[in-house]
Amino acid sequence: MTTTIKSPAGTRPVVRHASTSSARRQVSLLSGLGHFFLALWALLVIAPLLWTFLASFKSNEEIFGNAWSLPGSLRWDNWARAWTEAHVGQYFLNSVFVVAASTFGTMLFGSMAAYVLARYQFWGNRLIYLLFVSGLAFPVFLALVPLFFVVRNLNLLGTFTGLILVYIAYSLPFTVFFLAAFFKTLPNSVAEAALIDGCSHTRLFFQVMLPMAKPGLVSITIFNILGQWNQYLLPLTLLPGTDVQDKWVLTQGIANIQTNAGFEADWGGLFAALTMAILPIIVMYAIFQRQIQQGLTAGAVK
């Protein structure tokens, strides 16, 4: 249905479609539903985190008496017990060392492999790329037993070196897949100008192309840190037994605390340890969220 409005002489009549208002109402309705589900999702994510943080300051009686009440007082002794007696401090430092070393190795080798596969044409290029990408479809559960025997045969079982090498291999497929697509979007003119000026291929990569790919590097670095920080199955397999407990990472330590909490009834210490594991990741993501968004969208167009 259309409505014609009379206009002054010498001008064309204005025609309005009645369907325009209904389309706008449809858009506003869908937008409202979208906001509602986003708010619901945010509540489902934030509520458990907030509850865990508040429970880290409560006593056992407060946790089991009225779980949703605020703590009567800030019991920092829960945090002190978790850090010292439960050895969360040592597990935390172990995780920082392992994740930092493995992330550095992943980004170094992954960026070099992705750059070569994206910018150089040679026989087998596509095959090597597909082999990397196929690693994304390989579940880590299937690799646990072979990894255990391979690492043990290399005399690296129960060592940081073995765990770091496996973390690097585990993170390479996604890193190469992401960065290869990003390097393809970088302009060829800059690389050609650098080569004409006498720049070697190694120098071209480290001093020209790598800084240009900074948004993508920041994004994939954050994703690798998140994935390696939260990893549990790999360290459980490669750092087995209490004889290497001094090398356990944070996820192993928290699982051990959870087991002991049932016998010692120290639930406040358990939630304090969980909060210590969660807070660094939340803070890091809050600081670098803009860089992550820029990295995810920068390679979308040339």
N, C-alpha and C positions, 0 to 999 in steps of 0.2 A: 504494500500500500504506500502511495506517495501523496504528499501534500504540497500544493503549489501556492506560494505566497505572492500576492501582487506586489510589484515593485514600481518605482517611479518611471515615468515615460522615458524612453531612450535606453533603458537598462533591461537585461534579461531577467526573467522571473526566477526566483530561488526555489529549488525543488528539494524537499527534505524527505528522506526515507524513514518510515516509522520503524524499520528493522534496525536502524542505527542504535536507538535507545535500548532495544532488547539485547543487541550484541554487547553493548557496554555493561548491561546488567549481568550478562553471562560471564564476562571477563572479571567483573568485581566479585561475583560469586565464587569463581574458580580461584581467584586471588585470596579471598577470605578462607576458603578451604585449605589452600596451600599454607597460609600463615598458621592456621589452626594445627595442622599436622606437624609443621616445623616446631611450633611451641610445645606440642606433646612430645615430640622426639627429644627436644632440648631438656624437658622435664625428666624424661626417662633416663637421660644420660647424666644430668647434673645431680639429681636426687641421691643416687647411690654414692657418688663421690662426696657430696656434702655430708651424708650420714657417716661415711667412713672417717672423714676429717673430724667431725664432732665426737664420734665414738673413741677416737684416739686420746681424748682428754677425760674420759669417763672411767668410773670404777666398774667392776663386774656387776655390782648391784644395780647401778644406773643403766647399764646396757640391757640387762635382762628384766629390770623392773618396768621402766618406761623408755622404750627404745627411741622414741621421737622427741624426748624432752632435751632441753639444753643441759650441758654439763654443769654440775653444781659449782665446780671450780676448775681452773685450768691445771690439770695434773701433768706437768712437764716431766714428772718422774717416769711416766709411761714411755715417753720418748727416750729418756736417759737409759732406762732398762733395755729397750729395744736396741739402742745404739751400742751399748757396752756388753751387757750380759748375753743378749741374743746375737752379738757379733754383726749386727746390721751395718755398722760402720765399715768393717773389713769387707763384707760382701759388696757394699756400695762402691768402695774404692776399686775392688776387683772388676766390677761391672764397668766402671768408668774407663779403666785401663783397657779392658778387652774390646769394648765398643769403640773407643777412640782409635785403637790400632787397626781393628778390622774395618772401620769406616774409611780410614785413610787409605788402606790397601785397596778396598773396593773402589773408591773414587779414582785412585791413580790408575789401576789396571783397567777398570771399566771405562773410564773416559778415553784412554788411549785406544782400546779395542773399538769402542763406538766411533771414534773419530776416523780410524782407518777404514772401517766397514762403511761409513757414510760418505767419505770424501774420495776414496781411491777405488778404482775399478781394476780387479784382477781376477784370474780364474779361481773359482771356489769362494768368491766373496759372499754370494747369496747363500751358499751351503753353510758356511761358518756362521752367518747371521742367524739362519734358521736353527742351527744347533744351539746357539745361545738362547734363542726365544723358546725352544722346546723345553728348556729347563724350567720355564714358568708353569708348565703343565705337569711337572714331575712332583708328586707329593713327597714332602720330607719324611713322612712315615715309612715310605718304602726304602729310603736310603739309610735308615738308622743302623740296621744290622751290618750292611756292607761298610758303612763309615766306621763303625766300631772296630772291625777287623783291620781295615786299611790303616786307621790311625794307630792301632795297637802294633801292627807290623812295622810301622815307621818309628816305634818307640816314642810316640807323642801322646799316648793316652794319659790323661790326668795332668796335662800341661796346658799352660796358656797358649803356647805356640800352636798346638793341635786345634784348639778351639778357635783361635783367630783365623787360621787357614780355612777351616770349614765354614766359618761365618763369611769369609770373603767369597768362597766358591758358591755359597748359598745365595748371596746377594748380587752376584754378577749378572745373571740373566735379566732381571728387571732393570738394572742399571744400564746395561748395554742397549736394551730395547728402548728405554726412555731417551737416553742421550743420543743414540743414533738418529732418531727422528728429529731431535733438536739440532744436531750438527748439520743436517741436510738443509735446514732453513737459513743458515748463515750465508752471507753473500760471497760469491766466488771472486768478486773484484778485489776484495781486500786481500785474500790469499794470493791472488795472482800478482798484485802490486808488491807484496812482501817478497815473493820469490824472485821477481825482477830485480828488486833491490839487493839480492844476494842472500836472502834469509834461507837457512837450511830448513829441512822438513821438521826437525826436532824443535828448533827455535820457533818456527811458525806455529807449531802446536802449543808450546808452553807460553809464549809471549804474545801471540796474536789471537789465536782461535779460542784458547781456554778462557782468557778474560772476557771475550765476547759471549761465551756460553755461561757466564756467571749465574744468571737467573735459574737456568736449568740445573746447574751444579748444586746450588743452594737447596732447591726443592728436593732433588733426589738424595742429597746428603741427609736432610731431615727425615725422609722416609726410611732410609737405611738405619738411621739411629733408632727410630721408633721400632722397627722390626727386630733389630738385634738386641735392644734393651729389654724387650718383652719376651725374648726367646727363652723357652724352658726345656723343650725336648732335647735339643742339641747339647746344651751343657749337662743335662741329666745323664745323657749317654756317654759323653766324652770326659766328664769329670765325675766318675762313679765312686761311691763309697765314702766313708767318713775319714779315711786316711788322707784324702786330699781336700778335706773340708776347709782348710785355709785358702784354697783357690776357688771355692764356690762363688758363683755370681749371685746377684740379688734375688733372682727368681727362685733359685735353689734354696737360699737362706730363708725366704719367706715361706716356702713350702714346708721346710723343716720346723719353723716357728709355729706354723699352723698345726702340725702334727703334735708338737709338744704342748701347745696351748690347751689341748683337750685334757692333758694330764696335770698341767700346772695351773690351769684356770687363769691365765694371764691374757685375757681378751683385749684389754686396753693396750698392752704392749704389741699384740698382733696388729691391731688397727693402726697403731703408731708406725709400725714397720711398713704397712701397706701405704700409708700416707707418704712416707719418705720415698717410696718407690714411684709413686704417682706424681708427686709435686714437680720434680725436675722436668719431666716430659711436658706437663701442662705449661710450666713457665717458659720452656724453650719454644713451644709451639706459639704461645702468646706473643713472644718477642719476634719470631720470624714468620708470622702468618702472612704478612704482606709480601715478603720475598717468595714464599711458597706459591701464593696466588699469581704473582708475576711470572714465576718460572713455568707454571702450568699453562699460562695463556701466551707467553712470549713466543713459543715455537708454533703457535697455531697458524700464523700467517707469515709469508715471506716479506 
